[in-house]
Amino acid sequence: METTYDIIIIGSGLSGLICAYILSKEGYKVAVLEKNKQVGGCLQTFVRDRRIFDVGVHYIGGLEEGQSLDQYFKYLGIRDTLKLQRMDMDAFDTIGFEEDDTTYKMAQGHERFVDSLSQQFPKEHHALKKYSQAIQDICHKFPLYFLETNKAYPDTYKHLEINAQAEIASITSDPKLQAVLGGNNILYAGRGSATPFYLHAMVLNSYIESSWRCVDGGSQIARSLVKQLRKEGGTIFKQKEVDEFVFDGANIKAVQLTTGEKLTCKHVISSAHPQQLSRFVRNESGRLRKAYLNRIQGTKATSAIFSAHYTLKPNTVKYINSNYYHNKTDDVWNTIENNHKNWPSTYLALTPKTSGSPIYADSFSAMCYMDYDEVKDWGNSFNTVSNESPRGASYEAFKEEKASLLLDQLYKRFPELKGNIVNSYASTPLSFRDYIGCPTGSLYGFERNYQDPMRTALAVQTRIPNLRLTGQNVNIHGILGVTVSAVLACIGFVDREKLLTDIISAT
Ligand SMILES: Cc1cc2nc3c(=O)[nH]c(=O)nc-3n(C[C@H](O)[C@H](O)[C@H](O)COP(=O)(O)OP(=O)(O)OC[C@H]3O[C@@H](n4cnc5c(N)ncnc54)[C@H](O)[C@@H]3O)c2cc1C
């Protein structure tokens, strides 16, 4: 007999898996449908020359005992299963600039963060204290960020309308310190004319609280969650791409896959990029308001990314327990705009942490912005489970050229790489588009804009009564951001008070 699921979840990224776990634990019959061979979405890893590389998660914040993500992960039953490496207490991130020999350090713990940067900016101690307080204060406006469950959301949107660049400039007039505080803004694809201060604050605060690398890659988070989900009776189907919704009256009664197969359900939660909604309702125009779909189609995406991964000769390059963010100039809030004329205007470089090589790194990764237009000539080729069309020699040559250009930049800061690279592997916005399912390979989904915050904030509940949304476009991106988005999507199926009490009291 055909199975009817209580809830079908589209996508096995972190938000989809968390929804599936919570709802299975609460007794619902749940199935996750994932289009890829591997679960995890941005948590996926891949292997080259027997080295493990992360697609999308290089470090995680807020996992110290009692911090928010620690508590969420305890509730999910995965906290103790994770192999993590605490990053350098004195410098989880280091920030550098082309014409400046100093490397600026961001330390873990708010006090340490302030004291350490105060040593590099002795006149700015007061400003740094103010900055540290300001980012914590704005994070407190979002009750689930610190799991402040008895607190209500503010009744105005004023806190969403503060510009990050301007707010930092109002705290310190030192242009170098301003550049340092925004110098790792690849973390949220920062743009001076758009980025809200709350986004900057939520991301930075979580790493200042505590920063951790996943040893042997972030896919362990997805694997642990899948085990937990299965224990609760949930099901995951891989290589099942949702193509369309089938309706009965006002509600979705089934999801149809690209294979034509249909799975019946009472509710759907989608973690796929919201632009896919137009595809899912394509034969049922009017199910979602045209204005809503147009708004989603028209919302600016965050920049896309080019990643280069280099495998190293054994015992040559030491593992570095910090990330390094490089900026060509102090104009850190315009790196996306300036990228085409000065590629790469900024980059992130790091050594992944593996259990097999405690002192030396066995690989090196770097990423920098890349406009989708740079790869649009190959845009009609797809590299997906159901449709593999190789992009050809010209694409491979393009990737090689870019990886080599980036390497020239890396050699300046990491001369120890010279002569020690075995192979390089690159991915472009097309790789992200195809593996994650975000239309232009955008890094973090929709761009948040302080000038029009509500336009880019999608509600969990849609106009289709039994369709909800979750994931990085609903709340914010990042491991903590999408964890909160999953909790939000489950409230209603589960009593809010009960769920939050269970999360807070998990051990
Ligand atoms: C390069 C990069 C680096 C990052 N680094 C960090 C970091 O260091 N720390 C951090 O905290 N965050 C980081 N992030 C952000 C973080 O990884 C993401 O915000 C988060 O993992 C997104 O989770 P999600 O559940 O919203 O969706 P996703 O991970 O995007 O998952 C969506 C899933 O849905 C599937 N899907 C899509 N369409 C369909 C369909 N039609 N049918 C079936 N399945 C479908 C996709 O295949 C995918 O598996 C990074 C992101 C990127 C891209």
The ligand as an SDF file (V2000), in Angstrom:
LIG
                    3D

 53 58  0  0  0  0  0  0  0  0999 V2000
   31.4410   28.0710    0.3520 C   0  0  0  0  0  0  0  0  0  0  0  0
   30.6500   28.1740    1.6050 C   0  0  0  0  0  0  0  0  0  0  0  0
   31.3110   28.2690    2.8080 C   0  0  0  0  0  0  0  0  0  0  0  0
   30.5850   28.3260    4.0110 C   0  0  0  0  0  0  0  0  0  0  0  0
   31.2660   28.3330    5.1940 N   0  0  0  0  0  0  0  0  0  0  0  0
   30.5810   28.2940    6.3570 C   0  0  0  0  0  0  0  0  0  0  0  0
   31.2710   28.1800    7.5920 C   0  0  0  0  0  0  0  0  0  0  0  0
   32.5030   28.0850    7.6240 O   0  0  0  0  0  0  0  0  0  0  0  0
   30.5270   28.1620    8.7360 N   0  0  0  0  0  0  0  0  0  0  0  0
   29.1520   28.2390    8.7410 C   0  0  0  0  0  0  0  0  0  0  0  0
   28.5310   28.2350    9.8190 O   0  0  0  0  0  0  0  0  0  0  0  0
   28.4710   28.3420    7.5630 N   0  0  0  0  0  0  0  0  0  0  0  0
   29.1580   28.3550    6.3880 C   0  0  0  0  0  0  0  0  0  0  0  0
   28.4780   28.4260    5.1950 N   0  0  0  0  0  0  0  0  0  0  0  0
   27.0060   28.5580    5.2150 C   0  0  0  0  0  0  0  0  0  0  0  0
   26.2980   27.2580    5.5590 C   0  0  0  0  0  0  0  0  0  0  0  0
   27.0080   26.1620    5.0510 O   0  0  0  0  0  0  0  0  0  0  0  0
   24.8880   27.2770    4.9730 C   0  0  0  0  0  0  0  0  0  0  0  0
   24.2310   28.4740    5.3420 O   0  0  0  0  0  0  0  0  0  0  0  0
   24.0030   26.1170    5.4520 C   0  0  0  0  0  0  0  0  0  0  0  0
   24.7120   24.9060    5.5050 O   0  0  0  0  0  0  0  0  0  0  0  0
   22.7920   26.0240    4.5380 C   0  0  0  0  0  0  0  0  0  0  0  0
   21.9360   25.0160    4.9910 O   0  0  0  0  0  0  0  0  0  0  0  0
   20.4720   24.8470    4.3970 P   0  0  0  0  0  0  0  0  0  0  0  0
   19.8290   23.7860    5.1890 O   0  0  0  0  0  0  0  0  0  0  0  0
   19.8020   26.1780    4.3450 O   0  0  0  0  0  0  0  0  0  0  0  0
   20.6040   24.4280    2.8910 O   0  0  0  0  0  0  0  0  0  0  0  0
   21.6150   23.6790    1.9470 P   0  0  0  0  0  0  0  0  0  0  0  0
   22.8300   23.2140    2.6520 O   0  0  0  0  0  0  0  0  0  0  0  0
   21.7780   24.5740    0.7680 O   0  0  0  0  0  0  0  0  0  0  0  0
   20.7970   22.3940    1.5240 O   0  0  0  0  0  0  0  0  0  0  0  0
   19.7320   22.3960    0.6170 C   0  0  0  0  0  0  0  0  0  0  0  0
   19.5980   20.9690    0.1150 C   0  0  0  0  0  0  0  0  0  0  0  0
   18.4500   20.8760   -0.7050 O   0  0  0  0  0  0  0  0  0  0  0  0
   18.7400   20.0170   -1.7950 C   0  0  0  0  0  0  0  0  0  0  0  0
   17.7830   20.3330   -2.8570 N   0  0  0  0  0  0  0  0  0  0  0  0
   17.6770   21.5030   -3.5420 C   0  0  0  0  0  0  0  0  0  0  0  0
   16.6860   21.4240   -4.4350 N   0  0  0  0  0  0  0  0  0  0  0  0
   16.1450   20.1860   -4.3090 C   0  0  0  0  0  0  0  0  0  0  0  0
   15.0630   19.5140   -4.9640 C   0  0  0  0  0  0  0  0  0  0  0  0
   14.3410   20.1010   -5.9200 N   0  0  0  0  0  0  0  0  0  0  0  0
   14.7760   18.2360   -4.5840 N   0  0  0  0  0  0  0  0  0  0  0  0
   15.4930   17.6160   -3.6090 C   0  0  0  0  0  0  0  0  0  0  0  0
   16.5360   18.2070   -2.9660 N   0  0  0  0  0  0  0  0  0  0  0  0
   16.8370   19.4770   -3.3070 C   0  0  0  0  0  0  0  0  0  0  0  0
   20.1710   20.3660   -2.1460 C   0  0  0  0  0  0  0  0  0  0  0  0
   20.8000   19.3730   -2.9080 O   0  0  0  0  0  0  0  0  0  0  0  0
   20.7750   20.5220   -0.7470 C   0  0  0  0  0  0  0  0  0  0  0  0
   21.2700   19.2860   -0.2760 O   0  0  0  0  0  0  0  0  0  0  0  0
   29.1690   28.3350    3.9800 C   0  0  0  0  0  0  0  0  0  0  0  0
   28.5010   28.2560    2.7670 C   0  0  0  0  0  0  0  0  0  0  0  0
   29.2200   28.1540    1.5820 C   0  0  0  0  0  0  0  0  0  0  0  0
   28.4810   28.0250    0.2850 C   0  0  0  0  0  0  0  0  0  0  0  0
  1  2  1  0
  2  3  1  0
  2 52  2  0
  3  4  2  0
  4  5  1  0
  4 50  1  0
  5  6  2  0
  6  7  1  0
  6 13  1  0
  7  8  2  0
  7  9  1  0
  9 10  1  0
 10 11  2  0
 10 12  1  0
 12 13  2  0
 13 14  1  0
 14 15  1  0
 14 50  1  0
 15 16  1  0
 16 17  1  0
 16 18  1  0
 18 19  1  0
 18 20  1  0
 20 21  1  0
 20 22  1  0
 22 23  1  0
 23 24  1  0
 24 25  2  0
 24 26  1  0
 24 27  1  0
 27 28  1  0
 28 29  2  0
 28 30  1  0
 28 31  1  0
 31 32  1  0
 32 33  1  0
 33 34  1  0
 33 48  1  0
 34 35  1  0
 35 36  1  0
 35 46  1  0
 36 37  1  0
 36 45  1  0
 37 38  2  0
 38 39  1  0
 39 40  1  0
 39 45  2  0
 40 41  1  0
 40 42  2  0
 42 43  1  0
 43 44  2  0
 44 45  1  0
 46 47  1  0
 46 48  1  0
 48 49  1  0
 50 51  2  0
 51 52  1  0
 52 53  1  0
M  END
$$$$
